Amino acid sequence: MYDYLIVGSGLFGSVFAHEAHKKGKKCLVIDKRAHAGGNVYCENIAGINVHWYGAHIFHTNDKGIWDYVNQFAVFNRYTNSPVANYKGELYNLPFNMNTFYQLWGVKTPEEAQAKIAEQISSLPFNQPKNLEEQALLLVGPDIYEKLIKHYTEKQWGMSAKELPAFIIKRLPVRFTFDNNYFNDKYQGIPEGGYNQIIDGLLKGIEVKLDTNFFDHRAYFEGLAKKVVYTGKIDEYYDHRFGALDYRGLRFEHQTLDQSNFQGNAVVNYTDAETPYTRIIEHKHFEFGQQDKTVITYEYPMMAGKDTEPYYPINNDQNTAVYNQYKALSQQEEKVIFGGRLAEYRYYDMHQVIASALKAVRDEFN
Ligand SMILES: Cc1cc2nc3c(=O)[nH]c(=O)nc-3n(C[C@H](O)[C@H](O)[C@H](O)COP(=O)(O)OP(=O)(O)OC[C@H]3O[C@@H](n4cnc5c(N)ncnc54)[C@H](O)[C@@H]3O)c2cc1C
């Protein structure tokens, strides 16, 4: 008999297991994948840690969370500074003085502010009815057309005119020459990849891989006093209120016989014609000097029954369905639901760790 059966070895499940284990609880972690770690898993190819489920950059403002992850790995000084490629023109992101110089040749913050104000003043509306109008009102037509519109439409698979305005509440615009994508105080990549964090969290805990909870549900439920469930909540309830929608991604990994393909870890393709949204070159996350390089093309798509769900689509319809599942989950006394799939919400890594630590406090206090 275990105290906790933990379904899913991603960050939520692993942090919960680690903390429960420290308190002397007997835990069994199962995962349907062939490896632990969920979406932060890295595959080592040609000496390069490949972020197998998409680029993962750790960032947080919370010193407690930063110290927590630093127990398990040494973080490097990587700073995310993506580059956008629009029909062969290169622009720095996030929108900052470098971007404005590249777009318009403006050299001072005053000139850049005047240019953006002029662009916005030319618009024939001032109340946004959709995402397109919202973005136009925030940054004007040039930035919208070259850096937002097509990228967003590829990501969501629909016209920006059909997307609700609230998706873009604000767009960070910086009037300094600063290409750092995040504003957070702490940022970096674990030297040697993310797996060592998961290995550290799960040290001394029994883990069974290639094991799907639903293949032997009654058996697993009978094994432990309580279940921590981090899989899809609609699947847990057998889709009785309907399936929740997710955007998916198809990753195409390539190993190239050259040392440097694009000179940056992240390049976004912001035109409509290029079918992928980004190319990731993994070695640059760790300043790699290998002879080879590994790149990943990211193709957005709808997640289907047999593909991995990545981004919840929190529109009114899905929210209404989720709320019905949530109401059921709140009545469960022996199941803790946590993580991005069970809560149907997008979590960054620092947020999911904070959420797991809160679940631990709620459980053991
Ligand atoms: C493309 C992409 C890029 C991202 N980039 C960043 C970034 O740059 N920075 C950042 O901070 N965050 C990033 N994130 C978010 C980050 O991946 C998540 O915060 C984190 O992985 C969530 O952990 P989790 O434990 O909730 O879920 P997961 O990592 O998905 O773990 C859930 C686990 O449960 C397992 N599971 C599900 N169902 C079952 C079942 N029936 N039986 C057994 N096992 C099951 C799954 O196999 C999986 O291993 C990104 C996410 C995506 C999708």
The ligand as an ORCA input file, in Angstrom:
! r2SCAN-3c Opt
* xyz 0 1
  C       5.778     23.994    -26.339
  C       5.903     24.411    -24.901
  C       6.906     25.292    -24.530
  C       7.022     25.680    -23.192
  N       8.024     26.572    -22.858
  C       8.144     26.968    -21.587
  C       9.170     27.911    -21.227
  O       9.966     28.372    -22.055
  N       9.253     28.287    -19.917
  C       8.387     27.804    -18.963
  O       8.523     28.177    -17.797
  N       7.422     26.908    -19.276
  C       7.284     26.476    -20.557
  N       6.294     25.573    -20.889
  C       5.405     25.059    -19.825
  C       5.918     23.789    -19.124
  O       6.087     22.760    -20.062
  C       4.906     23.376    -18.049
  O       4.809     24.372    -17.076
  C       5.189     22.072    -17.318
  O       5.747     21.092    -18.126
  C       3.898     21.560    -16.700
  O       4.139     20.412    -15.904
  P       2.952     19.420    -15.576
  O       3.488     18.450    -14.580
  O       1.731     20.180    -15.227
  O       2.586     18.710    -16.949
  P       3.392     17.721    -17.919
  O       4.819     18.115    -18.040
  O       2.603     17.643    -19.173
  O       3.313     16.335    -17.174
  C       2.146     15.531    -17.153
  C       2.606     14.085    -17.231
  O       1.492     13.243    -17.002
  C       1.607     12.117    -17.829
  N       0.282     11.522    -18.000
  C      -0.824     12.105    -18.519
  N      -1.847     11.243    -18.523
  C      -1.396     10.083    -17.974
  C      -1.986      8.812    -17.719
  N      -3.255      8.554    -18.063
  N      -1.229      7.853    -17.157
  C       0.071      8.085    -16.851
  N       0.677      9.271    -17.083
  C      -0.043     10.259    -17.641
  C       2.173     12.684    -19.119
  O       2.799     11.663    -19.897
  C       3.179     13.702    -18.592
  O       4.462     13.139    -18.428
  C       6.129     25.194    -22.222
  C       5.109     24.311    -22.593
  C       4.985     23.933    -23.926
  C       3.852     23.011    -24.300
*
